[in-house]
Each structure stands twice: as C-alpha cells, then as structure tokens.
Amino acid sequence: MMDYLEELKQLEEQGIEVSREKPPLKKKQVTETPEEKEYREWYESLPDAVKKKLNL
C-alpha cells in the first residue's frame, strides 16, 4: 500500500498541485435539539439501500 507522502510526491511529479497541510477537522455541533437527535438516530438506523432509494 502506498504511503501518503509517496502518493503526494507522485502527484507533484505529475504536475498536480497538492497541499501538505491537513484540512481542519470540522467540530461537531455540541448542542443538538431533541428533534435533531431523534432525526439523526432515525437516519442512522436506516439501511444504506433505503437511504439511496430516498436520495438521503
């Protein structure tokens, strides 16, 4: 398996500009309303096939 730095080097050799900085991690929203929590739990319980069918 190719190491991350080797992959960056190969991309640079191909003339593809790459950033060596890691993107900042998005902080998860700390406050979640009961409705949001209920929706998230419902969504996470759905099978992937259903999500795809519903375009979620």
Secondary structure, DSSP 8 states (H G I E B T S, - for coil): ---HHHHHHHHHHTT-----S--------S---HHHHHHHHHHHHS-HHHHHHTT-
